Amino acid sequence: MTAADVDVRRRLVEQTVFAPVGRGSPVAATVARLGQAIGMGLLRPGDKLPPEVELARDLGISPVTLRNAFSMLRGAGLLITRRGRLGGTFVSEDATQQAPTEPLADFPLESELRSVIDERVVIEGGVAAIAAERATDAQIQFMKALISESSEISAYQPWSERDTMLHLVIADATESPHLVRHVSELRSYVRRWGELLPVPRHAMKLADREHRAIASAIARREPARARAAMERHVRSTGALWLGLGRVTPSA
């Protein structure tokens, strides 16, 4: 990963992870926020979190609330804390194998699936069009690198991490933190549903081809083509969910 790629990932983390948590229990919201970020690969094994006072301020919670959330995440094996001059709180080395997802008693109803698919078509199609106008050369190169990496991966979990990062880099190219956060929220559905489905290898290969078409349109500065490519990709993924969801037994 180049220095430019690192800068893009750091900006994405700042916009989607180290931002004020929503309403409800602040401890639960913080645990969910950090756990989902680890599960999606935004926070990776070995990453060091900001100092407690700084992170609590960014999340809009008290240091005590943050320490309670950290305690739960350490208990779940997602975080570790080291003492000393080089110490701090880090994502544990095997965290991606343990990252929690929000429990779903059954696979989502078809109506919910279609609703999310429609939302992704509208939001991510528009995001891709704007990205074609505004993406920097560094962002485009990062997209291509992620697609190259994912094409060499056969296991769903590491492939999914790069899939998520690609969609977030495209969102980052819009220069809109609000759109980045919106796409991040939509990606949480993709990740959770992907873990419930027996995603076949050929489906990942198809997504890789569709990703290349999206990146190509963005690189060629063709907004309409980028939008169309993204919309085809989202509908293709949605068809997979709808098809496999009908044969996936309830949990």
C-alpha positions, 0 to 999 in steps of 0.5 A: 500500500502506497503512502497515498493509499494510506492517506485515503484509508486514514481519511475514510476511517476519520469520516466513518469511524472516528465520528460522533456516534448516533442516538441510543446507548453510547456504550452499545453504539461505540461497541457496534461502531468499532466492531463493524469497522473491524469487521469491514476492514476499515480498522485492521489487525495491529492498528493503534487507536487514538488516545482515549481522550482524543477518541472520546472527543471525536465520538462525542462520548465521555472517556468513562463511556469509551473505557466501558466500550473498550472493556467489552471489545477486549473481552470479545478479543477485538482489542488489546491494550499494552502498557508502557511508552509504546503502549496504547489500544490496538486492534488484536491480530485475530480480530477479523475472525471475531468481529461481531455483527448485528444479530439477524434472527432470519435472513431479511425479507424480500421487501427489505432486500429490495429496499436496500438494493433500490437505495444503493442504486440511487446513492452509489450510482450517483456517487460513482458519477461524481467520482468520475468527475472528481477522483484524484489520480491517487484514488484511481490507482488505489481503486485499481490496486484493490481490484487487483488484490481482490481478484487473487483472493478466494476466501470471502472475508478478505475479499469482502474487506477489499470490496468494502474499501473500494466502494468507500474510496469511490465515495471518498472521491466525491469529497463529501463526508456525508456521502462517505458515511451513507455508503459506509452504512449501506456497506454494513448491510452488504457485509452482514448479508454476505456472511449469512449467504453461501457466497460462491466464488464465481459471484466474487469473480463477477463482482471483480469484473463489474468493479473493473468496469466501474473503475475504468469509467471513473478513470476515463472521466465518464460520469454517465458510464460510471453511474450505469456500471455501478447501477448494474453492479448493485443490481447484480449483487442484489439478484444474488441476495434475492436468489440465494436468500430464497434457499437460505434456511432461517437461523 
